């Protein structure tokens, strides 16, 4: 296994302790059409939002990600901390909009806005020194690295599963090719039987009959579909061996698999070929379902 196929789902957690208490960074990722990173940090650590998003964009191409930092203080009394700068800005905006100063009710409402009043053993804003931010930034990088490893581990499992589907597709394509070789004789026998039932076999010119048989055989020829299916299977194997952000390409190949399987069924002149086409469609659905999880 190459180990390079990455899933879009994963979880990682990094935690530690300091003199002021403990902290934990958690990162989780689920499927997404593009890369969407959302960061939740306490007041004073807003710089980590930018740092984590930049680090994530270097590691990942797709997935909806949530990264959160939780800080818990120990050994100090419960306190309230007011962000006076934010409160003054809100008061000025209120006065400009209403034309009068804010009364006690309005001030209480403004102070309920997130970020104006913070509760805790001590304010996280007083904790956000350059040293602490640097330490937590490094922890964020470590958490993203662990998340990348988790996504790769899940991707390895997906690669094993999808390779198995491709092996089964290969076997079904070989079976379809073998069964399809019998189609000319089946079509000839079917047409001759229809003529016999109409009591018209001796009234149809042999050359005309041969032409009709040749036309039916040409319409039922599935050699091009077989060749394209094998080419698509080979392309899927190549993509998975190369790794990287290949999810969209695998999804496109799944659509092509399905198109060729439908054509096999529509051109089938035998129950065996129809069954092979239907079995192939079932495998394609399973392949497509797993491809949706690949980055």
C-alpha positions, 0 to 999 in steps of 0.5 A, a space after each residue: 500500500 502506498 499510504 498516500 491516500 488521505 481521507 477527509 475525516 479525522 480527529 486529533 487532540 493535544 493537551 498540556 499543563 503550565 504554571 497557570 493551569 491546563 490547555 487542550 487543542 482539538 481538531 476534527 475534520 469531515 468531508 467537504 467540497 473544498 477546505 474550510 477551517 474554523 478556529 475557536 480560541 479564547 480572547 487574547 489568542 486571536 492571532 492563533 486563528 490566522 496561524 492555524 489556518 495558514 498551517 492547515 492550508 499547507 497540509 490539507 486540500 479539502 475538508 471541513 475542519 474545526 479547531 478549538 483551544 480550551 484553557 482552564 486556570 487553577 489556583 485563583 479565584 473566580 473573576 470577571 474581566 471587562 473588555 473596555 475598548 470593545 464596550 466603548 466602541 459599542 457605546 459609541 455605535 449605540 449613541 450614533 444610531 439612537 441619538 442619545 446616550 445608552 441607559 443602564 438597560 442598553 449597557 447591560 445588553 451591550 455587555 452581554 455581547 460575546 467578548 465584552 465580559 469574560 468570566 474565569 479564574 483569570 482573564 485569558 487576555 492577560 495570559 496571552 504573552 508572546 511566549 504563551 502564544 508561541 507555545 500554543 501555536 507550536 501545539 496547534 501545529 502538532 495537533 494538525 500534524 496528528 490530524 494529518 496522520 489520522 486522515 492518512 490512516 483512514 485513507 489507507 483503509 479506504 485505499 484497501 477497500 477501493 482496491 478490492 472493489 477495483 479487483 472485483 471490477 476487473 474480474 467482472 469485466 473479464 467475465 463480461 468480455 467472455 460472455 460478450 463473445 457469444 453474442 453474435 451466435 445468440 443474436 443469429 439464433 434469436 433472429 432465425 427463431 423469430 423468422 421461423 415463428 413467422 414462417 418466413 425463413 424461406 421467404 427472406 433472402 440469405 444476404 438480407 438475413 446476413 446483413 440484419 444479423 451483422 447490423 444487430 451484432 454491430 449494435 450489440 458490440 461491447 468491445 469499446 465499453 470493455 476497453 474503456 472500463 479497463 482503462 478507467 480501472 487502470 487510471 483509478 489504480 494509478 491515482 491511488 498509487 500517486 496519492 494526494 488530493 485525488 477525491 474529485 478525480 476518483 468521483 469522476 471515474 466512478 461516473 464513467 464506470 457507471 456510464 459504461 456499465 449502463 451501456 453493457 446492460 443496454 447492449 446485452 443479448 444474454 442474461 449472463 451479460 446483463 447480470 455482469 453489468 448489474 453486478 458491476 453497477 453495484 460495485 461502482 456504487 460502493 466505489 463512489 461512496 468511498 471515493 466521496 471520503 477521499 481528499 
